[in-house]
Amino acid sequence: PELLPVMFATPRPVPGRRLPAIAGTTVIGLALPLFIAAGWRLLAWLIAAALWIAYQGIGAWLDRLPLGGDNLRSAGLVAFGRMTRAVALVTVLIVVAVSDSSLGLPAAVVYALAFTVEFGSTLVAYFGGGEKR
């Protein structure tokens, strides 16, 4: 029972975003041949890919902002941006799915898979890394 609190209480360095982003982007790339082979609408894949690019672009922009006690304004913006970017982009997917489910559902599935792979890769990198020094 003590392992779980210790695991989450151990300070660790923040993992890099590059490899998880590449893993998620790979999911998007691998989905294209699947869409072509299955005869699914390419517009659905394009919507997922465009939202993924927007998600990664916003993340890259947020990563450039300074953090820390001396930069409270930008730190607050980074926190708000990280919390809301996925919600805002998923809202777009919901609107598309409500207007045309045959377009929105495949786009949402591809985006969700890419997001899940990126998030899972980040968790593996975080918990697989050593303690923060």
C-alpha angles and dihedrals in degrees: 000000000000094000096074097054090045092050093054095038095055110101112231134180116263107260120238118262097217102082095041090048090050090050092052092044089052089058089054091048094048091050092063097069088044091054091048094047093046093046092237121156110280090208088071090055090046091053091051091047093048092049090047091052090049091049092051093043093053089047092051091049092049091050090060094058116097118249134197140072093305092055104047094148095055092038089056091048091051092050093048092044094050091049097047106035095077092043092050093048093046088051088059089052091050092051090050091047092050092050095043118004094188087060101035100045098058090043091051092048093051093045092047092050092050091047092048093049091048093047093046091049090051091051091049090050092047098047093034092056125087128259120289113260 
